[in-house]
Amino acid sequence: MPKGKPNKRYTPEFKIKVVETMHREKLSYRETARQFDISNSRVTAWERIYLEEGAEGLYIERRGRKSTGRPPKIKATPHNCQMSKNMI
């Protein structure tokens, strides 16, 4: 099991504070992460969301994997099987 903090959840207000502090003080990702004791990747992700969607975007819960966009599988029915045999 990897070491580190367990899945810590941050409030939207904290995320906004982090990004706005980084911009106001012209800090790098690393400096910002060190100042707030979080990882660089979190700062990067929050800034991207902030720039693309605004502060409101940080209020959206984004946990888990994203959808791959695959269409649902078609279940085999006698009608589908018969059509595929006729196509061969």
C-alpha positions in Angstrom: 0.0 0.0 0.0 1.5 3.4 -0.9 2.5 5.7 1.8 1.2 9.2 2.2 -2.0 10.9 3.2 -5.2 8.9 2.8 -7.8 10.3 0.4 -8.1 13.7 1.9 -10.9 15.9 0.6 -10.4 19.6 0.3 -13.2 22.2 0.4 -13.8 24.3 -2.7 -13.0 27.4 -0.7 -9.5 25.9 0.1 -8.9 25.1 -3.6 -9.8 28.6 -4.6 -7.6 30.1 -1.9 -4.7 27.9 -3.2 -5.1 28.9 -6.8 -5.7 32.6 -6.1 -2.7 32.7 -3.7 -0.5 31.2 -6.4 -1.6 33.8 -8.9 -1.4 36.8 -6.6 2.0 35.9 -5.2 3.3 34.5 -8.6 4.4 31.2 -7.0 5.3 28.1 -8.9 3.4 24.9 -8.5 6.1 23.5 -6.3 6.2 26.6 -4.0 2.4 26.6 -3.7 2.3 22.9 -2.9 4.9 23.3 -0.3 3.2 26.3 1.3 -0.1 24.5 1.6 1.3 21.0 2.2 -0.3 19.4 -0.8 1.0 17.7 -3.9 2.1 19.5 -7.1 -0.4 17.5 -9.2 -3.3 18.8 -7.1 -2.3 22.4 -7.6 -1.9 21.8 -11.3 -5.3 20.2 -11.6 -7.0 22.8 -9.5 -5.4 25.6 -11.6 -6.5 24.0 -14.8 -10.1 23.7 -13.6 -10.0 27.3 -12.3 -8.8 28.7 -15.6 -11.1 26.6 -17.8 -14.3 26.8 -15.7 -13.8 29.5 -13.2 -14.1 29.3 -9.4 -17.5 27.5 -9.8 -15.7 24.5 -11.4 -13.9 23.8 -8.1 -17.3 23.2 -6.4 -18.0 20.1 -8.7 -17.1 16.8 -7.1 -14.7 14.9 -9.4 -13.9 11.5 -7.9 -13.5 8.2 -9.6 -12.7 7.3 -13.2 -14.1 9.2 -16.1 -16.4 7.5 -18.6 -14.7 6.1 -21.6 -17.6 7.1 -23.8 -18.1 3.6 -25.1 -21.6 2.7 -26.2 -23.3 0.0 -24.2 -22.9 -3.6 -25.3 -25.8 -5.0 -27.3 -27.1 -8.2 -25.7 -27.4 -11.2 -27.9 -30.9 -11.9 -28.8 -32.2 -14.5 -31.3 -33.0 -11.7 -33.7 -29.4 -10.3 -33.5 -27.9 -13.7 -34.0 -30.0 -14.5 -37.0 -29.1 -11.2 -38.6 -25.4 -11.8 -38.2 -25.7 -15.3 -39.7 -27.4 -13.8 -42.7 -24.7 -11.2 -43.2 -21.9 -13.8 -43.4 
